[in-house]
Each structure stands twice: as C-alpha cells, then as structure tokens.
Amino acid sequence: MESLEAELARARDLDVSDLADAIESIGFECTRCGACCKANEDSEGPRGDGEAVGGDPHTATVFPDEVRELQATGDYDWRDVARPMPYGLSEGPDGPEGETFEWALQTDACGDCTFYEESEGDGRCTVHDDRPLICATYPFSVALGGTSQPMGEAVDEAGMVRAHECEGLGRDISRADAEDLARALKERAIRELAEAIGVRDNYEPVETGSDEVVVYDSEGAKTPDGASR
C-alpha cells in the first residue's frame, strides 16, 4: 500500500482534462432530487421524538477549515454546521460517548443535512456556493487510497474517476461543467489526503470520561463544539 504522501503526490499530478474526459464519458446532471442530502432510506434511523424513520442520518465528511468557511456564511456556531462523525461512538446513558475521527455535516431531526431545503419536490442547498467539496463533487470520487468513497461502492468507473449511485448519472454534461467538476474533484482529493496526513501526524490520545466525546482531526483533539481539548 502506498503511503499517504505518495497518494498526495499522485493527487497533485492528476490531470484535470483527463478527469473531465472521464466525467463526460459517464455523464451527469443534477436532478435536484435531494437523495444525496437526505437520510438513507434503506434503513431505520432516529427521529427527533425518538421514533424511527426510514433512514440513517445523512453523513458527509466536512473538514475543520470547511466548517469555519460555512460558519462565515451566517451566524452559525460550530455545532450548527458539524457534528462528530458517528463511527466509533457508542450510546451511553447520557448520550453519545467515545472517540472518533473527523466531522460530519450537521443534520436536522429527520436526519437530513441541516442545510437542505425542499420545495414542491425540488431540493436546494442553502449554502450551495460554499458547500464542502464532497458535496460539490458528488456523485464522483477518485480512485486513490486515503480519499473518501461516498455512499457505498462505485456503480461506474472511467479511468481514475468513480461514480456512485445517483439518478443524475448518464445524462449529458457540457465540457465546461465537466472541467469545473474535475477541478473540484482534484482539489477534494488533495485536501482529503492532506487532512489524513494531518490527522496521523497530530494524533495524540487523550484520556476521556465515560460520558465524553473526543473528535480527532488534523488540528488535534477537540470537543464536540470544535474547541481544542
């Protein structure tokens, strides 16, 4: 397995034109269905009143600098934007506890992304121009170790580009839009790998209480409100 540094060098060498070619060959147009912003309907998850709804909460990785960028778009606290990544946490008597790595976009009581709105069947992102790169590049990812693969296995591949389940796949995309998406995809790969290296290099385990949550990101250990621990 290549080191994260080697994968980062490969990410920096990605050719935007080649990525755009791959995206064009697969095809994509957003239908505004909102599926990538909503709870996963294939399994049961929590609702605000404690009952189950048809889906696990929406989970999309957001990095510390992206949280701060979103905070700057409005009067948001850290918790308004992000929550501890749920993987690795367990449910204690007073709520989640344990240690986890990275942050997920905050969700509402239905498990949908907190920045998602729906009107007459069309979905919209209320922070569209400032949304995290994982959202801006969905449903695509690049086949590099250390980068995230959103929402399960790829359903289509072209070169280094992987496409994940989305009803907008297979639709015509203009060259300009494919190149914009390719540039964002390359930037995302670079930032994901740089973040992974930062997490590895700054990881120092801390003692936790039975009712605590500690989040490790590239800046070190933090409490759920984003403060350094």
Summary of the structure (lengths in Angstrom):
residues: 229
radius of gyration: 18.0
end to end distance: 32.4
largest distance: 53.4
contacts: 696
relative contact order: 0.21
helix: 31%
strand: 25%
